[in-house]
């Protein structure tokens, strides 16, 4: 029997926070070393849309599944080292509850703006902390011209005892262009591609260090 895959869930109670972008970027990075299955559990199907636009094939597999019972069985799937799950932006959804129940690690992306951060803090306190699952908040869509906002957000989270990634993801058009071309940021070539990729590589390395503790 092979070891069960490690399951990473990317979640936030609201949309438009860089959730799918993070799923695709991290799947692309981890697929360089591991056999990765990306699961699109969001009824909006953003990962599937992204995947379908690819004309060169991606380095990881994708499955679309929103049925909570089937998602709950991902722990027993064979042939993969890692499962990365994109989730619906709805705290009360059965789908989200099903994947959190089997998660080894939760990544919680949010822009650092106060309203976004407040919503994320509520998500952590209501849906994440009670589970005891290892997690980190990931600051996304960070404006390079006002990095102070990201540092303030990290300090706020620290004061509340909420783990956050030291690395953060800056706002680049490269992420949107990669989506339109149907590739993860690791495969996109264009303006700021290297910077955008480097941000997610720092995040991926930081999260992986957590696994190995």
BAVO-972184 format. One record per residue: residue number from 1; residue in three letters; x, y, z of N, C-alpha, C, O in turn. Coordinates in steps of 0.2 Angstrom, whole numbers. Layout:
BEGIN
[NUM, "ALA", [X, Y, Z], [X, Y, Z], [X, Y, Z], [X, Y, Z]]
...
***
This chain:
BEGIN
[1, "UNK", [4, -6, 0], [0, 0, 0], [4, 6, 0], [9, 7, 4]]
[2, "UNK", [3, 11, -5], [7, 17, -5], [4, 22, 1], [-2, 21, 3]]
[3, "UNK", [8, 26, 3], [6, 31, 8], [1, 36, 5], [1, 37, -1]]
[4, "UNK", [-4, 38, 9], [-9, 42, 7], [-6, 49, 5], [-1, 51, 8]]
[5, "UNK", [-9, 52, 0], [-7, 59, -2], [-8, 64, 4], [-12, 64, 8]]
[6, "UNK", [-3, 69, 4], [-4, 75, 8], [-9, 79, 5], [-9, 80, -1]]
[7, "UNK", [-14, 82, 9], [-19, 86, 6], [-19, 93, 8], [-19, 94, 14]]
[8, "UNK", [-18, 97, 4], [-18, 105, 5], [-25, 108, 2], [-26, 107, -3]]
[9, "UNK", [-28, 111, 7], [-34, 115, 5], [-33, 122, 5], [-30, 125, 10]]
[10, "UNK", [-35, 126, 0], [-34, 133, -1], [-41, 136, 0], [-46, 134, -4]]
[11, "UNK", [-42, 140, 5], [-49, 142, 7], [-49, 149, 9], [-45, 152, 12]]
[12, "UNK", [-55, 152, 8], [-57, 159, 11], [-65, 159, 10], [-68, 157, 5]]
[13, "UNK", [-68, 163, 15], [-75, 163, 15], [-78, 168, 9], [-84, 169, 8]]
[14, "UNK", [-73, 172, 6], [-75, 176, 0], [-71, 175, -6], [-66, 172, -6]]
[15, "UNK", [-74, 177, -12], [-70, 176, -18], [-66, 182, -20], [-66, 187, -16]]
[16, "UNK", [-62, 182, -25], [-58, 187, -28], [-52, 188, -23], [-50, 194, -23]]
[17, "UNK", [-49, 183, -20], [-44, 185, -15], [-37, 181, -18], [-32, 182, -14]]
[18, "UNK", [-38, 178, -24], [-32, 175, -26], [-31, 167, -25], [-26, 164, -24]]
[19, "UNK", [-37, 165, -23], [-37, 158, -21], [-35, 153, -27], [-31, 149, -26]]
[20, "UNK", [-39, 154, -33], [-37, 149, -38], [-30, 151, -41], [-27, 146, -43]]
[21, "UNK", [-28, 157, -41], [-21, 159, -43], [-16, 155, -39], [-11, 152, -41]]
[22, "UNK", [-18, 155, -32], [-13, 151, -28], [-13, 144, -29], [-8, 141, -29]]
[23, "UNK", [-19, 141, -30], [-19, 134, -31], [-15, 132, -37], [-12, 127, -37]]
[24, "UNK", [-16, 136, -43], [-13, 134, -49], [-5, 135, -49], [-1, 131, -51]]
[25, "UNK", [-3, 140, -45], [4, 142, -45], [7, 136, -40], [13, 134, -42]]
[26, "UNK", [4, 135, -35], [7, 130, -30], [7, 123, -33], [12, 119, -32]]
[27, "UNK", [2, 121, -37], [2, 115, -40], [7, 114, -45], [11, 109, -46]]
[28, "UNK", [8, 119, -49], [14, 119, -54], [21, 119, -51], [25, 115, -54]]
[29, "UNK", [22, 122, -45], [28, 122, -42], [29, 115, -39], [35, 112, -40]]
[30, "UNK", [24, 112, -35], [25, 106, -32], [25, 100, -37], [28, 95, -36]]
[31, "UNK", [22, 101, -43], [23, 96, -48], [30, 95, -51], [31, 90, -54]]
[32, "UNK", [34, 99, -49], [41, 98, -52], [44, 93, -48], [49, 90, -50]]
[33, "UNK", [42, 91, -42], [45, 86, -37], [40, 80, -36], [42, 75, -34]]
[34, "UNK", [34, 82, -36], [29, 77, -34], [23, 75, -39], [22, 79, -44]]
[35, "UNK", [20, 70, -38], [14, 68, -43], [8, 72, -39], [6, 70, -34]]
[36, "UNK", [5, 77, -43], [0, 81, -40], [-6, 81, -43], [-7, 81, -49]]
[37, "UNK", [-12, 80, -39], [-19, 81, -42], [-22, 87, -39], [-22, 88, -33]]
[38, "UNK", [-24, 91, -44], [-27, 97, -42], [-35, 96, -42], [-37, 94, -47]]
[39, "UNK", [-39, 98, -37], [-46, 96, -37], [-50, 103, -37], [-49, 107, -32]]
[40, "UNK", [-54, 104, -42], [-58, 110, -42], [-65, 108, -39], [-69, 105, -42]]
[41, "UNK", [-65, 110, -32], [-71, 109, -28], [-76, 115, -28], [-80, 115, -24]]
[42, "UNK", [-74, 120, -32], [-78, 126, -32], [-83, 126, -38], [-81, 125, -44]]
[43, "UNK", [-89, 127, -36], [-94, 126, -42], [-93, 131, -47], [-95, 130, -53]]
[44, "UNK", [-90, 137, -46], [-88, 142, -51], [-83, 139, -56], [-83, 141, -62]]
[45, "UNK", [-79, 134, -54], [-75, 130, -59], [-69, 134, -62], [-67, 133, -68]]
[46, "UNK", [-66, 139, -58], [-61, 143, -61], [-55, 139, -62], [-52, 140, -68]]
[47, "UNK", [-53, 134, -58], [-47, 130, -60], [-48, 126, -66], [-44, 125, -71]]
[48, "UNK", [-54, 123, -67], [-56, 120, -73], [-56, 124, -79], [-53, 122, -85]]
[49, "UNK", [-58, 130, -79], [-58, 135, -84], [-51, 136, -86], [-49, 136, -92]]
[50, "UNK", [-47, 137, -81], [-39, 139, -82], [-36, 133, -86], [-33, 133, -91]]
[51, "UNK", [-38, 127, -83], [-35, 121, -86], [-37, 119, -93], [-33, 117, -97]]
[52, "UNK", [-43, 121, -95], [-46, 120, -101], [-43, 124, -107], [-43, 123, -112]]
[53, "UNK", [-40, 130, -104], [-37, 135, -109], [-30, 133, -111], [-27, 135, -116]]
[54, "UNK", [-27, 128, -108], [-20, 126, -109], [-20, 122, -116], [-24, 117, -117]]
[55, "UNK", [-15, 124, -120], [-14, 120, -126], [-8, 116, -126], [-6, 113, -131]]
[56, "UNK", [-4, 116, -120], [2, 113, -120], [2, 107, -115], [8, 104, -114]]
[57, "UNK", [-3, 106, -111], [-3, 101, -106], [0, 104, -100], [5, 107, -100]]
[58, "UNK", [-2, 102, -94], [1, 104, -88], [4, 98, -84], [3, 93, -86]]
[59, "UNK", [8, 100, -80], [12, 95, -76], [9, 92, -70], [12, 88, -67]]
[60, "UNK", [2, 93, -69], [-2, 90, -64], [-8, 89, -67], [-10, 91, -72]]
[61, "UNK", [-12, 84, -64], [-19, 82, -66], [-24, 86, -63], [-23, 89, -57]]
[62, "UNK", [-30, 87, -66], [-35, 91, -63], [-42, 87, -63], [-43, 83, -68]]
[63, "UNK", [-45, 87, -57], [-52, 84, -57], [-57, 89, -54], [-55, 93, -50]]
[64, "UNK", [-63, 89, -57], [-68, 93, -55], [-73, 89, -51], [-76, 84, -53]]
[65, "UNK", [-74, 91, -44], [-78, 87, -40], [-81, 92, -34], [-77, 95, -31]]
[66, "UNK", [-87, 92, -34], [-90, 96, -28], [-95, 92, -24], [-97, 95, -19]]
[67, "UNK", [-95, 86, -25], [-99, 81, -21], [-96, 80, -14], [-90, 77, -14]]
[68, "UNK", [-98, 82, -8], [-95, 81, -2], [-93, 74, 0], [-87, 73, 3]]
[69, "UNK", [-97, 69, -2], [-96, 62, 0], [-90, 60, -4], [-85, 57, -2]]
[70, "UNK", [-89, 62, -11], [-84, 60, -15], [-77, 63, -13], [-72, 60, -13]]
[71, "UNK", [-78, 70, -11], [-72, 73, -9], [-69, 70, -2], [-63, 70, -1]]
[72, "UNK", [-74, 68, 2], [-71, 65, 8], [-67, 59, 7], [-63, 57, 12]]
[73, "UNK", [-68, 56, 1], [-64, 50, 0], [-57, 51, -3], [-53, 46, -5]]
[74, "UNK", [-55, 57, -4], [-48, 59, -7], [-43, 56, -3], [-37, 55, -6]]
[75, "UNK", [-44, 55, 3], [-38, 53, 8], [-36, 46, 5], [-30, 44, 6]]
[76, "UNK", [-40, 42, 2], [-38, 35, 0], [-36, 35, -7], [-35, 29, -10]]
[77, "UNK", [-36, 40, -11], [-34, 40, -18], [-27, 38, -19], [-23, 40, -15]]
[78, "UNK", [-26, 34, -24], [-19, 31, -25], [-16, 35, -31], [-19, 37, -36]]
[79, "UNK", [-9, 35, -31], [-6, 37, -37], [-3, 44, -37], [0, 47, -42]]
[80, "UNK", [-5, 47, -31], [-3, 54, -30], [1, 55, -24], [-1, 52, -19]]
[81, "UNK", [6, 60, -24], [9, 62, -18], [6, 68, -14], [6, 68, -8]]
[82, "UNK", [2, 72, -18], [-1, 78, -16], [-7, 80, -19], [-8, 79, -25]]
[83, "UNK", [-12, 82, -15], [-18, 84, -18], [-19, 91, -16], [-19, 93, -10]]
[84, "UNK", [-20, 96, -20], [-22, 103, -19], [-29, 104, -21], [-31, 103, -27]]
[85, "UNK", [-33, 107, -16], [-40, 108, -17], [-42, 115, -17], [-40, 119, -13]]
[86, "UNK", [-45, 117, -23], [-48, 124, -23], [-55, 123, -20], [-59, 119, -22]]
[87, "UNK", [-58, 128, -16], [-64, 128, -13], [-69, 133, -14], [-67, 138, -17]]
[88, "UNK", [-75, 132, -13], [-80, 137, -14], [-79, 143, -9], [-78, 142, -3]]
[89, "UNK", [-81, 149, -11], [-80, 155, -6], [-87, 155, -2], [-90, 160, -2]]
[90, "UNK", [-88, 150, 2], [-94, 150, 6], [-93, 146, 12], [-92, 140, 12]]
[91, "UNK", [-92, 150, 18], [-90, 146, 24], [-95, 141, 26], [-92, 136, 29]]
[92, "UNK", [-101, 141, 25], [-106, 136, 27], [-107, 130, 23], [-111, 126, 24]]
[93, "UNK", [-103, 130, 17], [-104, 125, 12], [-102, 118, 14], [-97, 117, 18]]
[94, "UNK", [-106, 113, 12], [-104, 106, 14], [-98, 104, 11], [-94, 100, 13]]
[95, "UNK", [-97, 107, 5], [-91, 105, 1], [-85, 107, 5], [-80, 103, 6]]
[96, "UNK", [-85, 113, 8], [-79, 116, 11], [-78, 112, 18], [-72, 110, 19]]
[97, "UNK", [-83, 110, 21], [-83, 106, 27], [-80, 99, 26], [-76, 97, 30]]
[98, "UNK", [-82, 97, 20], [-79, 90, 18], [-72, 90, 17], [-68, 85, 19]]
[99, "UNK", [-69, 95, 14], [-62, 95, 12], [-58, 97, 18], [-52, 95, 19]]
[100, "UNK", [-61, 102, 22], [-57, 104, 28], [-56, 98, 33], [-51, 97, 36]]
[101, "UNK", [-61, 93, 33], [-61, 87, 37], [-55, 82, 36], [-53, 79, 40]]
[102, "UNK", [-53, 83, 29], [-48, 78, 27], [-41, 82, 26], [-36, 78, 24]]
[103, "UNK", [-41, 88, 27], [-35, 92, 26], [-29, 91, 30], [-30, 90, 36]]
[104, "UNK", [-23, 91, 28], [-17, 91, 32], [-15, 98, 33], [-11, 99, 38]]
[105, "UNK", [-16, 102, 28], [-14, 109, 29], [-19, 114, 25], [-21, 112, 20]]
[106, "UNK", [-20, 119, 28], [-24, 124, 25], [-20, 131, 23], [-16, 133, 27]]
[107, "UNK", [-21, 133, 17], [-18, 140, 15], [-24, 144, 14], [-29, 143, 11]]
[108, "UNK", [-24, 150, 17], [-29, 155, 18], [-27, 162, 14], [-24, 166, 18]]
[109, "UNK", [-28, 162, 8], [-26, 168, 4], [-30, 174, 6], [-37, 173, 6]]
[110, "UNK", [-28, 180, 6], [-32, 186, 7], [-27, 192, 5], [-21, 193, 7]]
[111, "UNK", [-30, 197, 2], [-27, 204, 1], [-26, 207, 8], [-30, 205, 13]]
[112, "UNK", [-21, 211, 9], [-20, 214, 15], [-25, 220, 17], [-24, 222, 23]]
[113, "UNK", [-29, 222, 13], [-34, 228, 14], [-38, 226, 20], [-40, 220, 21]]
[114, "UNK", [-39, 231, 25], [-43, 230, 31], [-49, 226, 30], [-50, 221, 35]]
[115, "UNK", [-53, 227, 25], [-60, 224, 25], [-59, 216, 23], [-62, 212, 26]]
[116, "UNK", [-54, 215, 19], [-52, 208, 17], [-50, 204, 23], [-51, 199, 24]]
[117, "UNK", [-45, 208, 26], [-42, 205, 32], [-47, 203, 37], [-46, 198, 41]]
[118, "UNK", [-52, 208, 39], [-57, 206, 44], [-61, 200, 42], [-62, 196, 47]]
[119, "UNK", [-63, 199, 36], [-67, 194, 34], [-63, 187, 35], [-65, 182, 37]]
[120, "UNK", [-56, 188, 33], [-52, 182, 34], [-51, 180, 41], [-51, 174, 43]]
[121, "UNK", [-50, 185, 45], [-49, 183, 52], [-55, 180, 55], [-55, 175, 59]]
[122, "UNK", [-61, 182, 53], [-67, 178, 55], [-68, 171, 52], [-70, 167, 56]]
[123, "UNK", [-65, 170, 46], [-65, 163, 43], [-60, 159, 48], [-62, 153, 49]]
[124, "UNK", [-55, 162, 49], [-50, 158, 53], [-53, 156, 60], [-52, 150, 62]]
[125, "UNK", [-56, 161, 63], [-58, 160, 70], [-64, 155, 70], [-65, 151, 75]]
[126, "UNK", [-68, 156, 65], [-74, 151, 65], [-73, 144, 62], [-76, 139, 65]]
[127, "UNK", [-70, 144, 57], [-69, 138, 53], [-63, 134, 53], [-62, 128, 52]]
[128, "UNK", [-57, 138, 55], [-51, 134, 55], [-48, 133, 62], [-46, 127, 63]]
[129, "UNK", [-47, 138, 66], [-44, 137, 73], [-48, 131, 77], [-44, 127, 80]]
[130, "UNK", [-54, 130, 77], [-57, 125, 80], [-55, 118, 78], [-56, 113, 82]]
[131, "UNK", [-53, 117, 72], [-51, 111, 69], [-44, 108, 71], [-43, 102, 71]]
[132, "UNK", [-40, 113, 73], [-33, 111, 75], [-28, 110, 69], [-23, 107, 70]]
[133, "UNK", [-31, 111, 63], [-27, 109, 57], [-21, 114, 56], [-23, 120, 57]]
[134, "UNK", [-15, 112, 54], [-10, 117, 53], [-12, 121, 47], [-15, 119, 42]]
[135, "UNK", [-11, 128, 48], [-13, 133, 43], [-8, 139, 43], [-5, 140, 48]]
[136, "UNK", [-9, 142, 37], [-5, 149, 37], [-10, 154, 32], [-13, 151, 27]]
[137, "UNK", [-10, 160, 34], [-13, 165, 30], [-8, 167, 25], [-2, 168, 27]]
[138, "UNK", [-10, 168, 19], [-6, 170, 13], [-8, 177, 11], [-14, 177, 8]]
[139, "UNK", [-4, 182, 12], [-6, 189, 9], [-5, 189, 1], [1, 187, -1]]
[140, "UNK", [-10, 190, -2], [-10, 191, -10], [-12, 198, -12], [-14, 202, -8]]
[141, "UNK", [-11, 199, -19], [-13, 205, -22], [-10, 211, -18], [-13, 216, -17]]
[142, "UNK", [-3, 210, -16], [0, 215, -12], [3, 220, -17], [6, 219, -21]]
[143, "UNK", [1, 227, -16], [4, 232, -20], [11, 234, -18], [13, 235, -13]]
[144, "UNK", [15, 233, -23], [22, 234, -22], [24, 241, -20], [29, 242, -17]]
[145, "UNK", [20, 246, -21], [21, 252, -19], [19, 254, -12], [21, 259, -9]]
[146, "UNK", [16, 249, -9], [14, 250, -2], [14, 244, 2], [9, 241, 5]]
[147, "UNK", [21, 241, 3], [22, 235, 6], [20, 236, 14], [20, 231, 17]]
[148, "UNK", [20, 242, 16], [19, 243, 23], [12, 240, 25], [11, 238, 31]]
[149, "UNK", [7, 240, 20], [1, 238, 22], [1, 230, 23], [-2, 228, 28]]
[150, "UNK", [5, 227, 19], [6, 220, 20], [10, 218, 27], [8, 214, 31]]
[151, "UNK", [14, 222, 29], [18, 221, 35], [13, 223, 41], [13, 219, 46]]
[152, "UNK", [9, 228, 40], [4, 229, 46], [-1, 223, 46], [-3, 221, 52]]
[153, "UNK", [-3, 221, 41], [-8, 215, 41], [-4, 209, 44], [-7, 205, 48]]
[154, "UNK", [2, 208, 43], [6, 202, 46], [6, 203, 54], [5, 199, 57]]
[155, "UNK", [7, 209, 56], [8, 211, 63], [1, 210, 66], [1, 208, 72]]
[156, "UNK", [-4, 212, 63], [-11, 211, 65], [-13, 204, 67], [-15, 202, 72]]
[157, "UNK", [-11, 200, 62], [-12, 192, 62], [-8, 190, 68], [-10, 185, 72]]
[158, "UNK", [-2, 192, 68], [3, 189, 74], [0, 191, 81], [0, 187, 85]]
[159, "UNK", [-3, 197, 81], [-6, 199, 88], [-12, 195, 90], [-13, 194, 96]]
[160, "UNK", [-15, 192, 85], [-21, 188, 86], [-19, 181, 86], [-23, 177, 88]]
[161, "UNK", [-13, 179, 86], [-10, 172, 86], [-12, 168, 80], [-12, 162, 81]]
[162, "UNK", [-13, 172, 74], [-14, 168, 68], [-8, 168, 64], [-5, 173, 63]]
[163, "UNK", [-6, 162, 62], [0, 160, 58], [-1, 163, 51], [-6, 162, 48]]
[164, "UNK", [4, 167, 49], [4, 170, 42], [11, 168, 39], [16, 167, 42]]
[165, "UNK", [11, 167, 32], [17, 166, 29], [21, 173, 29], [18, 178, 29]]
[166, "UNK", [28, 172, 30], [32, 178, 29], [32, 180, 22], [33, 186, 21]]
[167, "UNK", [32, 176, 17], [32, 177, 10], [25, 180, 9], [20, 178, 12]]
[168, "UNK", [25, 184, 4], [18, 187, 1], [18, 187, -6], [24, 187, -9]]
[169, "UNK", [12, 188, -9], [12, 188, -16], [10, 195, -19], [5, 197, -17]]
[170, "UNK", [14, 198, -23], [13, 204, -25], [8, 204, -31], [7, 199, -35]]
[171, "UNK", [5, 210, -32], [0, 210, -38], [3, 211, -44], [6, 217, -45]]
[172, "UNK", [3, 207, -49], [6, 207, -55], [0, 205, -61], [-3, 201, -60]]
[173, "UNK", [0, 209, -66], [-4, 207, -72], [-2, 200, -74], [-6, 197, -78]]
[174, "UNK", [4, 198, -73], [7, 192, -75], [2, 186, -73], [1, 181, -77]]
[175, "UNK", [-1, 186, -67], [-5, 181, -65], [-12, 180, -69], [-14, 175, -71]]
[176, "UNK", [-15, 186, -71], [-20, 186, -76], [-19, 183, -82], [-22, 180, -85]]
[177, "UNK", [-13, 185, -85], [-11, 183, -92], [-9, 176, -92], [-11, 172, -96]]
[178, "UNK", [-7, 173, -86], [-5, 166, -86], [-12, 162, -86], [-13, 157, -89]]
[179, "UNK", [-17, 165, -82], [-24, 162, -83], [-27, 161, -90], [-29, 156, -92]]
[180, "UNK", [-26, 167, -93], [-29, 168, -100], [-25, 163, -105], [-28, 160, -109]]
[181, "UNK", [-19, 161, -103], [-15, 157, -108], [-16, 150, -105], [-13, 145, -108]]
[182, "UNK", [-19, 149, -99], [-20, 142, -97], [-14, 138, -94], [-13, 132, -95]]
[183, "UNK", [-9, 142, -91], [-3, 139, -88], [-2, 142, -81], [-5, 148, -80]]
[184, "UNK", [1, 138, -77], [3, 141, -70], [8, 146, -71], [12, 146, -77]]
[185, "UNK", [9, 150, -66], [14, 156, -67], [21, 153, -69], [25, 157, -71]]
[186, "UNK", [23, 147, -67], [29, 144, -68], [31, 143, -75], [36, 142, -77]]
[187, "UNK", [25, 143, -79], [26, 141, -86], [25, 147, -91], [26, 147, -97]]
[188, "UNK", [23, 153, -88], [21, 159, -91], [28, 163, -93], [32, 164, -88]]
[189, "UNK", [28, 166, -99], [34, 170, -100], [31, 177, -102], [28, 177, -107]]
[190, "UNK", [33, 182, -99], [31, 189, -101], [33, 194, -95], [37, 192, -91]]
[191, "UNK", [31, 200, -95], [33, 205, -91], [31, 203, -83], [25, 201, -82]]
[192, "UNK", [36, 203, -79], [35, 202, -72], [34, 195, -70], [32, 193, -65]]
[193, "UNK", [35, 190, -76], [34, 183, -74], [38, 180, -69], [36, 176, -65]]
[194, "UNK", [45, 182, -70], [50, 179, -65], [48, 182, -58], [49, 178, -53]]
[195, "UNK", [46, 188, -57], [45, 191, -50], [39, 187, -47], [39, 185, -42]]
[196, "UNK", [33, 186, -52], [27, 183, -49], [29, 176, -47], [26, 174, -42]]
[197, "UNK", [33, 173, -51], [34, 166, -50], [39, 165, -43], [37, 161, -39]]
[198, "UNK", [43, 170, -43], [48, 170, -37], [44, 171, -30], [45, 167, -25]]
[199, "UNK", [38, 175, -30], [34, 176, -25], [31, 169, -22], [31, 167, -17]]
[200, "UNK", [28, 165, -27], [25, 159, -26], [30, 154, -24], [29, 149, -20]]
[201, "UNK", [36, 154, -27], [41, 149, -25], [43, 150, -17], [44, 145, -14]]
[202, "UNK", [44, 156, -15], [45, 158, -8], [40, 155, -4], [41, 152, 2]]
[203, "UNK", [33, 156, -6], [28, 153, -2], [28, 146, -2], [27, 143, 4]]
[204, "UNK", [29, 142, -7], [29, 135, -8], [35, 132, -3], [34, 127, 0]]
[205, "UNK", [40, 135, -3], [46, 133, 1], [44, 134, 9], [46, 129, 13]]
[206, "UNK", [41, 139, 10], [39, 141, 17], [34, 135, 20], [35, 133, 25]]
[207, "UNK", [29, 134, 15], [24, 129, 17], [27, 122, 18], [25, 118, 22]]
[208, "UNK", [32, 121, 13], [35, 114, 14], [39, 113, 20], [40, 108, 23]]
[209, "UNK", [42, 118, 22], [46, 118, 29], [41, 116, 34], [43, 113, 39]]
[210, "UNK", [35, 119, 34], [30, 117, 39], [29, 109, 39], [28, 106, 44]]
[211, "UNK", [28, 106, 33], [27, 99, 33], [32, 95, 36], [30, 90, 39]]
[212, "UNK", [38, 98, 36], [44, 93, 38], [45, 94, 45], [50, 91, 48]]
[213, "UNK", [42, 99, 49], [43, 100, 56], [41, 94, 60], [42, 93, 66]]
***
